Amino acid sequence: MWIKSAAIFPLIFFGVAFAQPDSQAGLGFERVQPESVGVSSQRLTLLDDMLEQHVQDGRVAGLVAGMLHKGKLVYLESKGWQELEVTPMRPDSLFQIRSMSKPITAVAVLQLVERGLLKLDDPVADFIPSFADVRVFDDPVAQDFGATHDPSRAITIEDLLKNTAGLSHRFSALYRDQGVRSRGDTLAQLVDKVAGVPLIGDPGEQWVYSISLTVLGRVVEVVSGQDFDDYLEQEVFKPLAMNDTSFFVPPEKQDQLALIYSVTDHGLELLPDMSVPITQEPPLKEGAAGIVSSVPDYLNFLQMLLDQGRVGGGSAMRVLQDDTVAEMTKNQVDERLMPFGTNPARPMLDRGWGYGLAVVVDAEKSEYATHIGEFGWSGSLGTFAWADPVSDTALVLMLQIQPAGAYSLSQKFKALAAQAILEY
């Protein structure tokens, strides 16, 4: 079996160890000359100019972008404003990363699998009893609560990791109408609400972008005996020196928080807070969409995956075993269910899905240059994280904007970063 049994690793604060020499430091990064690792400074200037222009044109309030190549920091810049014309953006600004939370939750689940406390084929009902009684809509379009049937099989842990459990998205009309998702509920309350709504398909029969990773957060709680946020802090964030990553922004870090703006015909407009603001600790710790992080923190996370689970590159310390990372970052979805996408009308022709993230399976079908095996994901407020094992490159772009795809900024960022790489 690919996932080995493993002891719980001791917690040592390695992270991706850099030391940035300039006054923006305090981030623990050592910035190298791009040419020293085979990256063109001139081409990075083109990338920088493109990002700067979006800020100067008023398209986005501000952003932070970072790039690691061969484990070294070659680019980290902050531009614009956390709050327009009030608070400048900074390299360690904090962003709601929304669905970029999913790979972090997947790592927590896979750690428990490695330790023999969980198996991928375990029924979810073994840990959340209400899932023993789930039903399936006879017609997923009509969604008639009076016309349902028993699922063809039990939902498994792997179904949740792969988005093949038959669950719906947290913002779907179905879940909104049933009051499923509230930041005022605990994970235990949320998962019982989820289980009480019929599935939109039998387990394993379709890929649907869903609330499944949040359900897995509750599984982590049950199996580990810890609150989900405490588990992540102990087993993921501290080992990777993700010191600014959490489920809310505490008072002492609120001067780092980037606000959310909507693109309108009249310019950028500030969006109101959620019912439980991101500056307050929510009862609901959403593993699918609830985490706040920074560009340096998420670069640490991606570099760990590029280093096959090792902490700090050559260190013997690990967050995951190498074969676990290999499985997490390869397509796990049956070919018969592909292609698929968050928008069924626009499937991702070049990508499959691993455990908690997308994986390139056909580079020729990508809209821009990619390599097979690249992996990562984005968030609904414009954040973007991507890693390429072929070139050994990690990219993170963070901003807070709706719609997330405005100006295709992440695609431009990725394309220009790829063009700057001269040596693999």
C-alpha positions as CSV (number, residue, x, y, z in Angstrom):
1,M,0.0,0.0,0.0
2,W,1.4,3.4,-0.9
3,I,0.7,5.1,2.5
4,K,3.0,3.8,5.2
5,S,2.3,3.7,8.8
6,A,4.2,6.4,10.6
7,A,4.7,7.8,14.1
8,I,3.6,11.3,14.8
9,F,6.5,13.5,13.9
10,P,8.0,15.9,16.5
11,L,7.4,19.6,15.9
12,I,10.5,21.5,14.8
13,F,10.2,25.0,13.3
14,F,12.1,24.7,10.1
15,G,9.9,25.9,7.3
16,V,11.6,27.1,4.1
17,A,14.5,28.8,5.7
18,F,15.5,32.1,4.0
19,A,16.6,35.5,5.4
20,Q,15.6,38.5,3.4
21,P,18.2,41.3,3.7
22,D,15.9,44.3,3.1
23,S,13.7,46.3,5.5
24,Q,10.6,44.3,4.6
25,A,12.0,41.3,6.3
26,G,10.9,39.6,9.4
27,L,9.6,37.0,7.0
28,G,12.5,34.5,7.3
29,F,13.4,34.5,3.6
30,E,16.8,34.8,2.0
31,R,16.4,36.4,-1.3
32,V,18.8,35.3,-4.0
33,Q,19.7,36.9,-7.3
34,P,17.4,35.2,-9.8
35,E,20.3,34.4,-12.3
36,S,22.0,32.4,-9.5
37,V,19.3,29.8,-9.9
38,G,18.5,30.2,-13.6
39,V,15.8,32.8,-13.6
40,S,15.9,36.0,-15.7
41,S,15.7,39.2,-13.7
42,Q,14.8,41.1,-16.9
43,R,11.8,38.8,-17.5
44,L,10.8,39.1,-13.8
45,T,10.7,42.8,-14.4
46,L,8.1,42.3,-17.1
47,L,6.0,40.3,-14.6
48,D,6.5,43.0,-12.0
49,D,5.4,45.7,-14.4
50,M,2.3,43.8,-15.3
51,L,1.2,43.5,-11.7
52,E,2.1,47.1,-11.0
53,Q,0.0,48.3,-13.9
54,H,-3.1,46.5,-12.6
55,V,-2.7,48.3,-9.4
56,Q,-2.0,51.7,-11.0
57,D,-4.9,51.4,-13.3
58,G,-7.2,50.8,-10.3
59,R,-8.2,47.3,-11.4
60,V,-7.2,45.8,-8.1
61,A,-6.6,47.5,-4.7
62,G,-3.4,45.7,-4.0
63,L,-1.6,42.3,-4.1
64,V,1.3,40.3,-3.0
65,A,3.2,37.8,-5.3
66,G,6.0,35.4,-4.7
67,M,8.1,32.9,-6.6
68,L,10.4,30.1,-5.5
69,H,12.7,28.4,-7.9
70,K,14.9,25.4,-6.9
71,G,13.9,26.2,-3.3
72,K,15.1,29.8,-3.4
73,L,13.2,33.0,-3.3
74,V,13.6,34.9,-6.5
75,Y,10.6,37.2,-6.3
76,L,8.4,38.6,-3.5
77,E,6.7,41.9,-3.9
78,S,3.8,43.8,-2.4
79,K,1.9,46.4,-4.3
80,G,-1.0,48.8,-3.7
81,W,-3.2,48.8,-0.7
82,Q,-4.7,46.5,2.0
83,E,-7.3,49.2,2.4
84,L,-7.5,51.6,-0.6
85,E,-5.6,54.8,0.0
86,V,-5.3,54.0,3.7
87,T,-3.1,51.0,4.5
88,P,-0.3,49.9,2.1
89,M,0.1,46.3,1.2
90,R,3.0,44.5,2.8
91,P,4.8,41.2,2.0
92,D,3.2,39.5,5.0
93,S,-0.3,40.9,4.4
94,L,-3.1,38.4,5.3
95,F,-5.7,37.2,2.8
96,Q,-8.8,35.0,2.9
97,I,-7.5,32.2,0.7
98,R,-10.9,30.4,0.5
99,S,-10.5,27.2,-1.6
100,M,-6.7,27.2,-1.2
101,S,-7.6,25.8,2.2
102,K,-8.4,22.5,0.6
103,P,-4.9,21.2,0.1
104,I,-4.0,22.1,3.7
105,T,-7.0,20.0,4.9
106,A,-6.0,17.1,2.6
107,V,-2.5,17.1,4.2
108,A,-4.0,16.7,7.6
109,V,-6.2,13.8,6.5
110,L,-3.3,12.1,4.8
111,Q,-1.1,12.4,7.9
112,L,-3.8,10.4,9.8
113,V,-3.8,7.8,7.1
114,E,0.0,7.5,7.3
115,R,-0.3,7.0,11.0
116,G,-2.7,4.1,10.6
117,L,-5.6,6.0,12.3
118,L,-7.6,6.3,9.1
119,K,-7.9,4.5,5.8
120,L,-8.9,5.9,2.5
121,D,-11.6,3.3,2.0
122,D,-13.1,3.9,5.5
123,P,-16.8,4.8,5.4
124,V,-17.3,8.4,6.5
125,A,-20.2,7.1,8.7
126,D,-17.6,5.3,10.9
127,F,-16.7,8.7,12.1
128,I,-19.8,10.8,11.5
129,P,-22.8,8.6,12.4
130,S,-25.3,10.8,10.6
131,F,-23.7,9.8,7.3
132,A,-25.1,6.3,7.7
133,D,-28.5,7.6,6.8
134,V,-27.8,9.7,3.7
135,R,-30.2,9.6,0.8
136,V,-29.7,10.4,-2.9
137,F,-32.1,12.4,-5.1
138,D,-33.7,10.4,-7.8
139,D,-33.5,13.4,-10.0
140,P,-30.5,15.7,-9.1
141,V,-32.1,18.6,-11.1
142,A,-35.6,18.4,-9.7
143,Q,-34.2,17.8,-6.2
144,D,-37.5,16.4,-4.9
145,F,-37.1,15.5,-1.2
146,G,-39.9,13.1,-1.6
147,A,-38.1,11.1,-4.4
148,T,-34.9,9.7,-3.0
149,H,-33.1,6.4,-2.8
150,D,-30.4,4.7,-0.8
151,P,-26.8,5.4,-2.1
152,S,-25.3,2.6,-4.2
153,R,-22.5,2.4,-1.6
154,A,-21.1,4.2,1.4
155,I,-19.3,7.5,1.1
156,T,-15.6,7.0,1.8
157,I,-12.8,9.2,3.0
158,E,-11.3,9.1,-0.5
159,D,-14.6,10.2,-2.0
160,L,-14.4,13.4,0.1
161,L,-10.8,14.0,-0.9
162,K,-11.7,13.5,-4.6
163,N,-15.0,15.5,-4.6
164,T,-16.8,12.3,-5.7
165,A,-19.0,11.9,-2.6
166,G,-22.2,13.4,-4.2
167,L,-22.1,16.4,-1.9
168,S,-22.9,19.9,-3.1
169,H,-21.0,23.2,-2.8
170,R,-21.4,25.3,0.3
171,F,-23.0,28.2,-1.7
172,S,-25.2,26.0,-3.8
173,A,-28.9,26.9,-3.9
174,L,-29.6,23.5,-2.4
175,Y,-27.5,24.1,0.7
176,R,-28.6,27.7,1.0
177,D,-32.2,26.8,0.9
178,Q,-31.7,24.2,3.6
179,G,-29.6,26.5,5.8
180,V,-26.7,24.1,5.8
181,R,-23.7,26.4,6.1
182,S,-23.4,28.9,8.9
183,R,-20.2,30.3,10.3
184,G,-22.0,30.3,13.6
185,D,-22.2,26.5,13.7
186,T,-19.6,24.1,14.8
187,L,-18.1,21.5,12.5
188,A,-20.2,18.9,14.3
189,Q,-23.4,20.8,13.7
190,L,-22.5,21.5,10.0
191,V,-21.7,17.9,9.1
192,D,-25.0,16.7,10.5
193,K,-26.8,19.3,8.4
194,V,-24.9,18.1,5.3
195,A,-25.8,14.5,6.0
196,G,-29.5,15.5,6.3
197,V,-29.6,16.8,2.7
198,P,-29.9,14.2,-0.1
199,L,-26.8,13.7,-2.3
200,I,-26.9,15.0,-5.9
201,G,-25.5,11.7,-7.1
202,D,-24.3,8.3,-5.9
203,P,-20.9,8.2,-4.4
204,G,-18.1,7.7,-7.0
205,E,-20.4,8.5,-10.0
206,Q,-19.5,12.1,-10.7
207,W,-17.0,14.9,-9.7
208,V,-18.8,17.8,-8.1
209,Y,-16.9,20.7,-6.5
210,S,-18.2,20.5,-3.0
211,I,-18.2,21.0,0.8
212,S,-16.4,17.7,1.2
213,L,-13.1,19.0,2.6
214,T,-15.0,20.8,5.3
215,V,-16.6,17.5,6.3
216,L,-13.1,16.0,6.4
217,G,-12.2,18.6,9.0
218,R,-14.7,17.0,11.3
219,V,-13.2,13.6,10.6
220,V,-9.8,14.9,11.6
221,E,-11.4,16.1,14.9
222,V,-13.0,12.7,15.7
223,V,-9.9,10.7,14.8
224,S,-7.3,12.9,16.4
225,G,-9.3,14.0,19.5
226,Q,-8.3,17.6,18.8
227,D,-10.2,20.6,17.5
228,F,-9.5,20.9,13.8
229,D,-7.7,24.3,14.2
230,D,-5.5,23.0,17.0
231,Y,-4.6,19.9,14.9
232,L,-3.6,22.1,12.0
233,E,-1.6,24.4,14.2
234,Q,0.3,21.6,15.8
235,E,0.9,19.3,12.8
236,V,1.0,21.6,9.8
237,F,1.4,25.3,10.5
238,K,4.1,25.1,13.2
239,P,6.3,22.6,11.4
240,L,6.1,24.7,8.3
241,A,6.6,28.0,10.0
242,M,3.2,29.1,8.7
243,N,3.0,31.6,11.6
244,D,0.4,33.9,10.0
245,T,-2.0,31.1,8.9
246,S,-5.2,30.5,10.9
247,F,-9.0,30.5,10.6
248,F,-9.3,34.2,11.6
249,V,-7.2,37.3,12.1
250,P,-6.5,38.0,15.8
251,P,-6.3,41.6,17.1
252,E,-2.5,41.8,17.0
253,K,-2.4,40.9,13.3
254,Q,-5.3,43.0,12.0
255,D,-3.0,45.6,10.7
256,Q,-1.9,42.9,8.2
257,L,-5.4,42.2,6.8
258,A,-6.2,42.9,3.2
259,L,-9.8,44.0,2.6
260,I,-12.1,42.6,-0.1
261,Y,-13.2,44.7,-3.1
262,S,-15.7,44.1,-5.8
263,V,-15.2,45.1,-9.4
264,T,-18.1,47.3,-10.5
265,D,-18.8,49.7,-13.4
266,H,-18.0,52.5,-10.9
267,G,-14.6,51.1,-9.8
268,L,-13.7,49.1,-6.8
269,E,-16.2,48.8,-4.0
270,L,-15.5,47.5,-0.5
271,L,-17.5,44.3,0.3
272,P,-19.2,44.0,3.7
273,D,-18.0,41.6,6.4
274,M,-19.4,38.1,6.7
275,S,-21.9,37.4,9.4
276,V,-19.0,36.3,11.6
277,P,-16.2,38.6,10.5
278,I,-12.8,37.2,9.6
279,T,-11.5,39.2,12.6
280,Q,-13.4,37.1,15.0
281,E,-12.9,33.4,15.8
282,P,-15.7,31.5,14.1
283,P,-17.3,28.4,15.6
284,L,-17.1,26.9,12.1
285,K,-13.5,25.9,11.0
286,E,-14.0,25.4,7.3
287,G,-11.4,23.1,5.8
288,A,-12.7,23.7,2.3
289,A,-12.6,27.5,2.4
290,G,-12.0,29.1,5.8
291,I,-8.3,29.7,6.2
292,V,-6.4,33.0,6.2
293,S,-2.8,33.0,5.1
294,S,0.1,35.0,3.6
295,V,2.2,34.6,0.5
296,P,5.3,33.6,2.4
297,D,3.4,31.0,4.5
298,Y,1.8,29.4,1.5
299,L,5.1,29.3,-0.4
300,N,6.4,27.2,2.6
301,F,3.5,24.9,2.1
302,L,4.0,24.5,-1.6
303,Q,7.8,24.0,-1.2
304,M,7.1,21.2,1.3
305,L,5.1,19.4,-1.4
306,L,7.8,20.0,-4.0
307,D,10.3,18.5,-1.5
308,Q,8.1,15.3,-1.2
309,G,6.9,16.2,2.3
310,R,10.2,17.2,3.8
311,V,10.4,20.3,6.0
312,G,13.1,22.7,5.1
313,G,14.4,21.0,2.0
314,G,17.2,18.7,3.0
315,S,15.9,18.2,6.5
316,A,15.0,14.7,7.7
317,M,11.8,16.1,9.3
318,R,8.6,15.5,7.4
319,V,5.0,16.6,7.2
320,L,4.2,13.8,4.8
321,Q,6.0,10.8,3.4
322,D,7.2,11.0,-0.2
323,D,4.9,8.3,-1.6
324,T,1.9,10.1,0.1
325,V,2.8,13.4,-1.6
326,A,3.1,11.5,-4.9
327,E,-0.5,10.2,-4.5
328,M,-1.8,13.5,-3.3
329,T,-0.4,15.3,-6.4
330,K,-1.5,12.9,-9.1
331,N,-4.9,12.5,-10.7
332,Q,-7.1,10.2,-8.7
333,V,-10.4,10.7,-10.6
334,D,-11.6,7.9,-12.9
335,E,-11.2,8.8,-16.6
336,R,-14.9,8.0,-17.1
337,L,-15.7,11.1,-15.0
338,M,-13.5,13.4,-16.9
339,P,-13.4,16.2,-18.0
340,F,-14.9,18.2,-15.2
341,G,-14.8,21.6,-13.6
342,T,-16.1,24.0,-11.0
343,N,-18.4,25.2,-13.8
344,P,-19.7,22.1,-15.6
345,A,-20.2,24.2,-18.8
346,R,-16.5,25.0,-18.9
347,P,-14.6,21.8,-17.8
348,M,-10.9,21.8,-17.1
349,L,-9.7,19.9,-20.2
350,D,-6.1,19.8,-19.1
351,R,-6.6,18.8,-15.4
352,G,-7.6,16.0,-13.1
353,W,-7.9,16.1,-9.4
354,G,-5.6,14.6,-6.7
355,Y,-6.4,14.9,-3.0
356,G,-7.5,18.4,-2.4
357,L,-6.0,20.0,-5.5
358,A,-5.9,20.1,-9.3
359,V,-3.2,18.3,-11.3
360,V,-2.3,18.8,-15.0
361,V,-2.8,15.6,-16.9
362,D,-2.7,16.8,-20.5
363,A,-0.4,19.8,-21.1
364,E,-1.4,20.1,-24.7
365,K,-4.9,21.1,-23.7
366,S,-3.8,23.9,-21.3
367,E,-4.6,27.5,-22.2
368,Y,-1.0,28.4,-21.5
369,A,2.3,26.5,-21.2
370,T,2.3,23.8,-18.5
371,H,4.0,20.5,-17.7
372,I,2.2,17.3,-16.8
373,G,2.3,16.9,-13.1
374,E,1.9,20.6,-12.2
375,F,-0.5,21.0,-9.3
376,G,-2.3,23.7,-7.2
377,W,-5.5,25.5,-6.7
378,S,-7.0,29.0,-6.4
379,G,-9.5,30.8,-4.2
380,S,-12.8,32.6,-4.8
381,L,-11.3,36.0,-3.9
382,G,-8.5,35.9,-6.4
383,T,-5.8,34.0,-4.5
384,F,-3.7,31.5,-6.6
385,A,-1.1,28.9,-5.8
386,W,0.7,26.6,-8.2
387,A,3.7,24.3,-8.2
388,D,5.7,22.7,-11.0
389,P,7.8,19.6,-10.0
390,V,9.4,19.7,-13.5
391,S,10.9,23.1,-13.1
392,D,10.9,23.0,-9.3
393,T,9.0,26.2,-9.0
394,A,6.3,27.5,-6.6
395,L,4.1,30.5,-7.3
396,V,1.7,32.3,-5.1
397,L,-0.4,35.4,-5.9
398,M,-2.8,36.9,-3.3
399,L,-5.4,39.6,-3.7
400,Q,-8.9,40.1,-2.5
401,I,-11.3,40.7,-5.4
402,Q,-14.7,39.6,-6.8
403,P,-15.1,38.2,-9.3
404,A,-11.9,36.2,-8.6
405,G,-11.1,35.8,-12.3
406,A,-11.2,39.5,-13.0
407,Y,-8.6,40.5,-15.6
408,S,-7.2,36.9,-15.7
409,L,-4.5,38.1,-13.4
410,S,-3.4,34.7,-12.1
411,Q,-3.0,33.3,-15.6
412,K,-0.9,36.3,-16.7
413,F,1.2,35.9,-13.5
414,K,1.8,32.2,-14.1
415,A,2.6,32.7,-17.8
416,L,5.2,35.5,-17.2
417,A,6.7,33.5,-14.3
418,A,7.2,30.5,-16.5
419,Q,8.8,32.6,-19.2
420,A,11.3,33.9,-16.7
421,I,12.7,30.4,-16.0
422,L,15.9,29.8,-18.0
423,E,17.1,26.6,-16.3
424,Y,15.3,23.7,-14.9
